[in-house]
Amino acid sequence: MQSEIDLSKFWCLNEDCPDYGKRENRNIVFKEWYGKNNRALLQCKTCKHCFSETRGTMFFGLNTPREEVLRTLAMIPAKGSIRETARAARHDKNTICRWLDIAGAHSKEVTDYFLQDFNLTKMQVDKIWSYMKKRDKNSTNRSSGRKIV
């Protein structure tokens, strides 16, 4: 399984490391598998800093497998609403809304994935982001009643 990971796409995330941000520097190595989703723990040989393969992506900290999250978000245009998507995917509506919020913070990465790997059209991807924009516009801080900016 270790051979399935392309280590050249990772770089050290430790800002104090001399190899911070340097891709294909051969300083990142596989350390071990961890968690219920069997994610890779990677290590910088230079500073010994360890980090998850999902660190810095929208999947960091999520327990749902990557493919399931993206498949569910890709359903939104076909289903026409988050509520219908939640019913079809058997996920809570609030979970899907949280995934949309996280995806919004990583929009380029997610857009590229939808266009290339899910073969969605640009119009379908735009529709997903329109839901995100609508949700962001209507999102309020429950405790204060103020819009979250």
C-alpha positions in Angstrom: 0.0 0.0 0.0 2.9 2.4 0.7 3.8 2.3 -3.0 0.4 3.8 -3.8 1.4 7.2 -2.3 3.1 9.7 -4.6 5.5 11.3 -2.2 6.6 13.9 -4.8 3.4 15.8 -4.3 4.1 16.5 -0.6 6.3 19.0 1.1 7.3 19.7 4.7 4.6 21.7 6.5 6.9 22.9 9.3 7.7 26.6 8.6 10.9 26.4 10.6 12.3 23.6 8.4 14.9 24.4 5.7 12.9 22.2 3.3 9.5 23.9 4.0 7.3 24.1 0.9 9.9 22.3 -1.3 8.3 19.7 -3.5 10.1 16.7 -5.0 13.0 17.3 -2.6 13.0 13.6 -1.5 12.8 14.7 2.1 9.3 13.3 2.7 9.0 9.6 3.6 6.1 7.3 4.6 6.0 6.6 8.3 2.9 4.5 9.0 -0.8 4.0 8.3 -3.2 5.4 10.9 -6.9 5.9 11.7 -10.1 4.2 10.6 -9.6 5.4 7.0 -6.1 4.1 6.9 -4.4 7.4 6.1 -0.7 7.8 5.6 1.4 9.5 8.2 4.3 11.2 6.5 7.6 12.5 7.9 10.1 15.1 6.8 13.6 13.6 7.0 15.1 17.0 7.5 13.3 18.2 10.6 11.5 14.9 11.6 8.1 16.7 11.6 5.2 14.3 11.0 1.9 15.2 9.2 -1.1 13.5 7.7 -1.4 13.0 4.0 -4.6 15.0 4.2 -3.1 18.0 6.1 -3.9 21.2 4.2 -6.7 19.6 2.2 -10.5 19.7 2.7 -10.3 16.1 3.9 -8.2 16.8 7.0 -10.1 15.8 10.1 -13.1 14.3 8.2 -14.1 10.8 9.1 -16.0 10.2 5.9 -13.9 8.8 3.0 -12.8 11.3 0.4 -14.7 9.7 -2.5 -18.0 9.7 -0.5 -17.7 13.4 0.3 -16.9 14.4 -3.3 -19.6 12.1 -4.7 -22.2 13.6 -2.3 -21.2 17.2 -3.2 -21.3 16.3 -6.9 -24.9 15.1 -6.5 -26.2 18.6 -5.6 -26.8 19.8 -9.2 -28.7 16.7 -10.1 -30.8 16.6 -7.0 -31.6 20.3 -7.1 -31.2 21.0 -3.3 -29.0 20.2 -0.3 -32.1 18.6 1.4 -32.7 16.2 -1.6 -29.0 15.4 -1.8 -29.0 14.6 1.9 -31.9 12.2 1.4 -30.3 10.5 -1.6 -26.8 10.2 -0.1 -28.1 9.3 3.4 -26.1 12.0 5.1 -27.4 14.7 7.4 -28.2 18.0 5.7 -26.0 19.8 8.2 -23.1 17.5 7.4 -23.4 18.3 3.7 -23.5 22.0 4.5 -20.4 21.7 6.6 -18.7 19.8 3.7 -19.7 22.7 1.4 -18.2 25.2 3.8 -14.9 23.2 3.9 -14.9 22.7 0.2 -15.3 26.5 -0.3 -12.1 27.1 1.5 -10.4 24.7 -0.9 -12.4 25.7 -4.0 -9.7 25.4 -6.7 -8.7 21.9 -5.6 -12.3 20.7 -5.4 -13.2 22.4 -8.8 -10.3 20.7 -10.5 -11.3 17.3 -9.0 -15.0 17.7 -10.2 -13.9 18.7 -13.7 -11.2 16.1 -14.2 -12.2 13.0 -12.1 -16.0 13.3 -11.9 -16.3 14.6 -15.5 -18.8 17.3 -14.5 -19.3 20.2 -16.8 -18.3 23.7 -15.8 -22.0 24.5 -15.6 -22.6 21.7 -13.1 -19.6 22.8 -11.0 -20.8 26.4 -11.1 -24.2 25.2 -9.8 -22.5 23.5 -6.8 -20.7 26.7 -6.0 -23.9 28.7 -6.4 -25.3 26.6 -3.5 -22.2 27.4 -1.6 -22.6 31.1 -2.2 -26.3 31.0 -1.3 -25.5 29.2 1.9 -22.8 31.6 2.8 -25.2 34.6 2.2 -27.8 33.0 4.4 -25.5 31.7 7.1 -26.0 33.4 10.5 -24.3 33.1 13.8 -26.9 31.3 15.9 -25.9 32.9 19.1 -25.9 36.5 18.0 -28.2 36.4 14.9 -25.6 38.3 12.9 -24.4 37.2 9.5 -21.1 35.4 9.5 -18.5 37.1 7.3 
